[in-house]
Amino acid sequence: GAQELLDAGELAVRAAVRAKKPKPAMTVGRQLVERFPWLGRAWRIRAEILLAAKETAQALEAVTKAVELDPKDVRSQELLGNVNLRFGQREKAKAAYEAALELAKGTPREAEV
């Protein structure tokens, strides 16, 4: 189902980013949002790929959509902070990081944020 495809997508992104070859994974990200446009996680995965490919403006659009669809996703909020920092938007980045920290409180993600 959707979870398995999203898990595979995340693995593809991580492998592509580690190999410093994000371009091939961009197809995966596009296909995920085409198939699951209502899932914030699909948009976050696409944003991660775009950011790794230095497609920062498109990454901002994708992560903004991810946060709109799932504002309680810690990783999306954290990524929104990272992308905003790339644009020099410190206040927006700070707000996203604070949201991520608040959402992560009491969860295993708390130490990672």
C-alpha positions as a Python dict, from the first residue, in 0.01 Angstrom:
ca = {
    (1, 'G'): (0, 0, 0),
    (2, 'A'): (84, 363, 37),
    (3, 'Q'): (305, 313, 344),
    (4, 'E'): (530, 64, 167),
    (5, 'L'): (571, 292, -134),
    (6, 'L'): (648, 590, 88),
    (7, 'D'): (900, 385, 287),
    (8, 'A'): (1068, 281, -39),
    (9, 'G'): (1067, 642, -153),
    (10, 'E'): (1240, 756, 164),
    (11, 'L'): (1504, 486, 124),
    (12, 'A'): (1564, 594, -236),
    (13, 'V'): (1604, 954, -125),
    (14, 'R'): (1851, 868, 150),
    (15, 'A'): (2058, 652, -85),
    (16, 'A'): (2060, 920, -355),
    (17, 'V'): (2156, 1194, -110),
    (18, 'R'): (2436, 983, 41),
    (19, 'A'): (2567, 904, -307),
    (20, 'K'): (2541, 1277, -390),
    (21, 'K'): (2329, 1186, -695),
    (22, 'P'): (1981, 1318, -617),
    (23, 'K'): (1871, 1373, -977),
    (24, 'P'): (1761, 1009, -1044),
    (25, 'A'): (1554, 1012, -723),
    (26, 'M'): (1362, 1319, -841),
    (27, 'T'): (1144, 1090, -1052),
    (28, 'V'): (1053, 895, -739),
    (29, 'G'): (951, 1212, -559),
    (30, 'R'): (740, 1332, -850),
    (31, 'Q'): (568, 996, -880),
    (32, 'L'): (489, 985, -508),
    (33, 'V'): (309, 1320, -513),
    (34, 'E'): (127, 1226, -833),
    (35, 'R'): (5, 904, -673),
    (36, 'F'): (-58, 1039, -321),
    (37, 'P'): (-117, 1415, -353),
    (38, 'W'): (-314, 1420, -27),
    (39, 'L'): (-26, 1282, 185),
    (40, 'G'): (211, 1529, 348),
    (41, 'R'): (478, 1260, 371),
    (42, 'A'): (489, 1227, -10),
    (43, 'W'): (542, 1603, -43),
    (44, 'R'): (813, 1597, 227),
    (45, 'I'): (999, 1320, 44),
    (46, 'R'): (978, 1524, -277),
    (47, 'A'): (1105, 1832, -93),
    (48, 'E'): (1401, 1637, 48),
    (49, 'I'): (1500, 1523, -302),
    (50, 'L'): (1459, 1871, -448),
    (51, 'L'): (1667, 2026, -171),
    (52, 'A'): (1944, 1772, -226),
    (53, 'A'): (1934, 1855, -598),
    (54, 'K'): (1968, 2225, -509),
    (55, 'E'): (1620, 2297, -647),
    (56, 'T'): (1554, 2516, -345),
    (57, 'A'): (1253, 2712, -471),
    (58, 'Q'): (1072, 2393, -568),
    (59, 'A'): (1175, 2235, -237),
    (60, 'L'): (1013, 2526, -53),
    (61, 'E'): (689, 2477, -246),
    (62, 'A'): (688, 2102, -175),
    (63, 'V'): (768, 2129, 196),
    (64, 'T'): (512, 2406, 240),
    (65, 'K'): (252, 2172, 90),
    (66, 'A'): (374, 1893, 321),
    (67, 'V'): (324, 2114, 628),
    (68, 'E'): (-18, 2230, 506),
    (69, 'L'): (-130, 1868, 468),
    (70, 'D'): (30, 1740, 789),
    (71, 'P'): (126, 2023, 1026),
    (72, 'K'): (207, 1774, 1304),
    (73, 'D'): (488, 1602, 1109),
    (74, 'V'): (811, 1682, 1292),
    (75, 'R'): (1034, 1609, 993),
    (76, 'S'): (832, 1836, 765),
    (77, 'Q'): (852, 2124, 1013),
    (78, 'E'): (1225, 2067, 1052),
    (79, 'L'): (1275, 2058, 675),
    (80, 'L'): (1070, 2376, 639),
    (81, 'G'): (1314, 2538, 880),
    (82, 'N'): (1613, 2415, 678),
    (83, 'V'): (1471, 2541, 349),
    (84, 'N'): (1378, 2879, 496),
    (85, 'L'): (1734, 2914, 625),
    (86, 'R'): (1865, 2859, 270),
    (87, 'F'): (1661, 3164, 169),
    (88, 'G'): (1785, 3366, 466),
    (89, 'Q'): (1437, 3366, 623),
    (90, 'R'): (1558, 3332, 982),
    (91, 'E'): (1229, 3415, 1152),
    (92, 'K'): (1034, 3165, 942),
    (93, 'A'): (1306, 2905, 1000),
    (94, 'K'): (1296, 2969, 1374),
    (95, 'A'): (917, 2930, 1383),
    (96, 'A'): (938, 2599, 1195),
    (97, 'Y'): (1216, 2468, 1421),
    (98, 'E'): (1018, 2568, 1730),
    (99, 'A'): (712, 2386, 1592),
    (100, 'A'): (927, 2077, 1528),
    (101, 'L'): (1067, 2087, 1882),
    (102, 'E'): (720, 2126, 2033),
    (103, 'L'): (581, 1838, 1828),
    (104, 'A'): (878, 1614, 1914),
    (105, 'K'): (846, 1662, 2292),
    (106, 'G'): (808, 1329, 2467),
    (107, 'T'): (872, 1126, 2151),
    (108, 'P'): (1181, 936, 2031),
    (109, 'R'): (1239, 1219, 1778),
    (110, 'E'): (1291, 1472, 2058),
    (111, 'A'): (1666, 1402, 2085),
    (112, 'E'): (1709, 1425, 1706),
    (113, 'V'): (1551, 1767, 1652),
}
